Amino acid sequence: MSNYRALRQEIEQHLSDRITNDWLEEAEARDRDLTSGEAIGYPASQVFTDLNECK
């Protein structure tokens, strides 16, 4: 029975690690898209430049 529990914990940890890694990769990809302007079609650096010019 203890082998079953150990195996179950190992599998749960492995799945948890995979889910976390997948989530982190997706979050990093979204961050890259947003900072490059690909997601919104307007570079973030240009947004800040435009905001500063409006002052």
C-alpha positions as CSV (number, residue, x, y, z in Angstrom):
1,M,0.0,0.0,0.0
2,S,2.8,2.4,0.7
3,N,4.3,1.8,-2.7
4,Y,0.9,2.8,-4.2
5,R,0.9,6.1,-2.2
6,A,4.5,6.8,-3.1
7,L,3.8,6.2,-6.8
8,R,0.6,8.3,-6.6
9,Q,2.5,11.2,-5.0
10,E,5.2,11.0,-7.6
11,I,2.7,11.1,-10.4
12,E,0.8,14.0,-8.8
13,Q,4.0,15.9,-8.4
14,H,5.0,15.2,-12.0
15,L,1.6,16.4,-13.3
16,S,1.7,19.5,-11.1
17,D,5.2,20.4,-12.4
18,R,4.1,19.9,-16.0
19,I,1.0,22.1,-15.5
20,T,3.1,24.8,-13.8
21,N,5.7,24.7,-16.6
22,D,3.0,24.9,-19.3
23,W,1.4,27.8,-17.5
24,L,4.7,29.6,-17.1
25,E,5.5,29.1,-20.8
26,E,2.1,30.5,-21.8
27,A,2.5,33.4,-19.5
28,E,5.9,34.2,-20.8
29,A,4.6,34.0,-24.4
30,R,1.8,36.4,-23.6
31,D,4.3,38.8,-22.0
32,R,6.5,38.7,-25.1
33,D,3.5,39.3,-27.3
34,L,2.3,42.3,-25.2
35,T,5.8,43.9,-24.9
36,S,6.5,43.5,-28.6
37,G,3.1,44.8,-29.6
38,E,2.2,41.7,-31.6
39,A,-0.9,41.1,-29.5
40,I,-2.3,44.6,-29.9
41,G,-0.6,45.7,-33.0
42,Y,1.0,48.6,-31.2
43,P,4.4,48.4,-29.4
44,A,4.3,49.1,-25.7
45,S,7.3,51.4,-26.0
46,Q,5.3,53.6,-28.4
47,V,2.4,53.7,-26.0
48,F,4.7,55.2,-23.3
49,T,6.2,57.6,-25.8
50,D,2.8,58.8,-26.9
51,L,1.7,59.2,-23.3
52,N,4.7,61.3,-22.4
53,E,4.2,63.5,-25.4
54,C,0.6,64.2,-24.3
55,K,1.7,65.9,-21.0
